[in-house]
Amino acid sequence: METWLVDAFADAEFRGNPAGVVLCPDGLPPAGRMQEAARSAGLPTLAFLHPLAEGHYRVRWFTPGKELNICGHATVASACYLHEVGGVDDGLPLVFETGAGPLYTHRTGDEFAIDLPVMHTAPVAPPPGLQEALGVQLTSCERAEDDILVEVGSVDEVAGLKPDFEALAAIDCRGHVVTARGGKDGVDFVSRTFFPALGVDEDQVCVSAHCKLAPYWARRLGKETMSALQLSERGGRLSVALAGDRVHVAGPAVVRRRLLDLW
């Protein structure tokens, strides 16, 4: 089985979020073996694909620390790999079966779009220690089933964050999404995402976070189609559209190279 490195949401300005993609034609390996491979790869996420039918795949995702229930950027990376390396027709929409339900992708030119379920948030009081761990004043705090989403006052505050990751990991949630209203160049909102409890201090471009950010900012901005930037070290540019109970997230992706054999 070959492992390929793909950068999702990478363009001329931003380097996007790396993911490893492993095609498993004979079936997915045992979970322990996939976890071991993800730990050895040291990438934010390793996606394992098993073909079920033409354009139809079973997928599981592993960080170096644990399995994920949903991972958008590694699914976009998987779609890019299948179209660019796997010989899948560019006009064929893809279906990825997951433990959280099916995900759908399609290619439009140089961009890959993914369709995911909306994840709503509700206002909560900030957990004890959260503001201190982030080191910035919070203007709002909301929580989804898995993550905490906080808004801060400016793009510069998001860009300048230097969290205490050990303190963040001690807070009872999967991860932390920090966002602010966009300031210029047609950008509607910016964000950064932190998942130290999963062994990933900062996710360079987190698609699943935009399942929460889309409805959050749609309420505030009164619009359903938005442009977003993730202001991590590598950075990424995303187009986000809210469509009922689904969120469409699109952006460019690039196959970089085949990795050394993990098997």
Disulfide bonds with the S-S distance in Angstrom:
none
